[in-house]
Amino acid sequence: MLNLIGLLAQTESESLVPEAPAYREGSYWFPEAASTFAKDVDPLFMLIFWVSLVFFAGIVGFMIYFVIKYRDRPGHKVEKSASHNTALEIAWSVLPGFLLIWFFVDGATGFFNMRVTPGNAEQIQVIARQFNWEFHYPNGDATTELHLVRNRPVEFVMESRDVLHSFFVPAFRQKQDVVPGRYTYTWVKPTKEGVFRLYCTEYCGDSHSLMKTNVTVHNTQEERDQATFYPWEDETPIKNGQRLFNMKCSGCHNNTDVKKTGPGLGGIWGKTETLADGSTVEVNDNYFRESILNPGAKLVAGYANQMPSFQGKLNDDQIFWLRAYIKSLTPDAKIEDELNLPASEAREKVGEADGEKPAAE
Amino acid sequence: MSATPQAQKLFGHAEENNYLKCSSGIKSWLFTLDHKRIGIMYLIGVTVALFLAGIFALILRSELFTGDENFLTEAQYNQMFTLHGAIMVFAFIIPSIPAALGNFVLPMMLGAKDVAFPRLNLASFYLWMFGTAFLLTAMLTNGLDTGWTFYTPYSITTTTAVIYATMGAFILGFSSIFTGLNFLVTVNTMRPKSMGWFKLPLFIWSLYATSIIQILATPVLGITLLLLIAERVMHIGIFDPAYGGDPVLFQHFFWFYSHPAVYIMILPAMGVISELISVYSHKKIFGYSFIAFSSVAIALLGFLVWGHHMFTSGQSQLVTLVFSAITFSVAIPSAVKVFNWLATLYKGSIKLVTPMCYALSFIFLFGIGGLTGLFLGTLSTDIHLHDTYFVVAHFHFVMVGGTLTALLGGLYHWWPKMFGRMYNDFLGRVGCFLVFVGFNLTFFPQFVMGSRGMPRRYARYDPEFEIFHQASTIGAFILGIGILLAFGVLVHAVFFGRKIGGNPFGAASLEWQSSSPPSFHNFDHKIHMNAPYDFGAMVYDEEMDTYIQRDFVTPESPEVPAAEPTKA
């Protein structure tokens, strides 16, 4: 318990989890049905529910009736009755079996609907990491909230960058674990416009319960493209960096100085950090870059070596943008003028200053 | 009629020379080889574990009263639910009925003096102590935040004390194996010659089936946990994808034990209920052989369904299909038991005393727990319900509504035998009522929020679930008060209860053919073999305020009254 008490001193910072959409009730037991799978799940659920209720009412009804009728009281005696009745016992063992076969077949049919993707589905790549989601669309856009088109089947090709996660949208009735080291797949065909909740539902660590985002189902492809489009070249490096930070880093790092799984990155620029071996390091361009590409090299004291390397996952432009954003989180850090220009222009300026060609994206 | 003087001695309240008083001092308990004392020590141990993990549950439920942070950070919440689960499962439920009640009752039901290996029995208790100590060490050092399932790769990368905790579970596994081995050998070798397999009380059948699982499944858990430790320390690359391992393999290994372990938890409970229903209906159990074989069927089928914990894990779809099919087959033997219990009530003479209230409560709660399993065995509905609160509610209905209810019922049933004193039956029933109401209020709303999409293991949740969480939290406190009252009534009885004779409830199984509390040697006389559910062989003796066998009624009594008692 001691360590639990020690942790009480921590406070949480603002969360990047989008606000929950209003709950849209479908029936007493289910949220509104927003995909084709609701017809595989809801009616079968209700069938099992009513069959169970009949059995349960029967069991409890007989139980109460017997307890009242045969209760111990003056003058009441145990009546003679059979101690077994093979025919009856075989009957009540075998007959419910037919109901079970019905449930099994119906459930298996629905399951294969939920697991076999139709050939015309578009593919969206899903990257799950502690503790957020990243979605990559066929046209190259990427977002942290999911955007779909109504009535268009979509296959999710999912990978995890660290531990187990699970992709769950209650309104779609669909769920699939995301497993590190392999791809897993799932698909849906959304049928209703609107905003729905997407949860991680396989325990994945500290902020598991904040690993949730929204799914927006759009009426047309144009609306979806508008929602996912982001003009990297026309925005400033600071803004680009913020978008990347939200997508890649915010699961474990706050943009304030509050510690999360990793250190908070607010106000960190220029600071001198103490490493696990007692030596110190100044947070500057080189240390920043090294910490992204080789996070375990100079670990700040008090943190476990659990950040995955982003070598090959972030290119030089992206690291430059991230640097711009993180630097902007330190109020007294000197922000170069070009960081407030559109990214395409900023790149040229930096290139001129350094006397070398900037890396192409 | 009057009882023979011999009966007074054999079945009366034993003040002197009973197992509690035959020797004294702390060493006489710590080094005892007496199965009764070991059972009592186990009982104290598992009760402490129950209360500790129960307090964690109340802390969890308090935090969940609203969806935002109240007083626990996310990390603290994760530690709380992990410790709640790990202590409840490994240190409480698995040993509860077999090692505490079973230890006391099993040898006596067989008319034996002790278990086959008394030293192994004591070793099992000490392993339980060590294992639990390791779990507590994990809690006191770095905490544990993996969930009781230790899923990889999170359990490999987390900085919390995974190794202490898995060592604890490993040691507790051996404690469980020792108990199972002991019971198997005891039942096979130490019953009287005339006691055939089908003359065993059904509690023995269920413990026997449980022991088979304990011996065959627990080693797999041991291997898995050792591999996990090796993976954490040496990166052998079996579970960790970073080193070429497969995290889903861990789930297969883990559930290969932990699904059968579910039956380690529920089978003994079903055995207890078979005894209670029969004794308090004063009627032979209906369909003895179907109940007996259903225990064995559940134990064997239980080995073949582990994959139903993994329908969404990414295992192959064909495998998923097969596991779903086999899972349904387990439903049948479970249902058979319930139907047979109902048929036992039919035309009986039902006494609504505390143990019977728990038994009826068990049928109600286990009924819900079992039937909701159908939603989870069915593939398409499971995809939606998997890892939501629906699952949480389902297994609590089985594990708490089932096993804990049966444990309490069993304690109330055998308590007068253990301590020779009667509890306050009215307060006992009040406790049972509170447990029943509190339990339903806690867990029923969880079905609804689960099917509405509330995921498990969430420290923070969306606003639409708040009303259900609040009902659940209020229920949890009522449940807590009920359990506290139930144990309070029992403890009070030990010191202040009315002294009572050997067989206050008119039960026919052999453990009641002794004084209360039993003497050190269990039986001071040659046992009179009678069938475990032949209640006609027992007559009530007013002078002694207990039931005795007809053989001990003096022959000169003019007429032997019918078995029907007026008072228990």
Interface residues (C-beta under 8 A of the other chain):
Chain A: M1 L2 N3 L4 L7 L8 Q10 E12 A20 Y23 Y28 W29 F30 P31 F37 D40 V41 L44 F45 I48 F49 S52 F55 F56 I59 V60 F62 M63 F66 V67 Y70 R71 D72 P74 H76 K77 V78 E79 K80 S81 A82 S83 H84 N85 L88 E89 W92 S93 P96 G97 L100 I101 F103 F104 D106 G107 A108 T109 G110 F111 F112 N113 M114 R115 D162 V163 L164 S166 F168 P170 A171 R173 Q174 K175 Q176 D177 V179 P180 G181 R182 T184 R197 Y199 C200 T201 E202 Y203 C204 G205 D206 S207 H208 S209 L210 K212 A304 Q306
Chain B: E69 T73 E74 A75 Q76 Y77 N78 Q79 M139 L140 T141 N142 G143 D145 G147 Y151 P153 Y154 T157 T158 T159 P241 A242 G245 D246 P247 V248 S281 H282 K283 K284 I285 F286 G287 Y288 S289 F290 T312 S313 G314 Q317 T320 L321 S324 A325 F328 S329 A331 I332 A335 V336 V338 F339 N340 L342 A343 L345 Y346 K347 G348 S349 I350 K351 L352 L360 I363 F364 G367 I368 L371 T372 L374 F375 G377 T378 L379 S380 T381 D382 I383 H384 H386 D387 T388 V448 S451 R452 G453 P455 R456 R457 Y458 A459 R460 Y461 D462 P463 E464 F535 A562 A563 E564 T566
